[in-house]
Amino acid sequence: MEPSGERQRMNDDRRRRFGASGRTMALLCECGDAECHRTVVLTADDYDARRPEPIVHPEHGLMPVDASSQLPPAAEIPPA
């Protein structure tokens, strides 16, 4: 499965498990770049409004998988 498909499956699972009304969720960027480690913070309502489109970090948007080498370096997720 390509990275964006796996991340979409994981985000859908996070929505199901942690998407209680009013809570925010840290989701994985579904841009298709296997090296991307950006997170997208959304409420459950915002998540639902964006589906079925991919959830992508606002700084780089959706890029074709073969163009992923043109993305800027992904920021690491800071330790919790």
Number of C-alpha atoms within 10 A of each C-alpha: 6 10 17 20 14 14 21 20 13 14 20 17 12 16 21 11 9 14 19 13 9 9 11 18 19 15 22 22 26 28 26 22 22 14 14 20 15 21 20 16 15 18 17 20 15 11 22 14 10 12 10 9 12 18 24 20 19 11 10 13 13 18 16 10 14 9 10 16 13 9 15 10 11 14 11 10 9 5 4 3
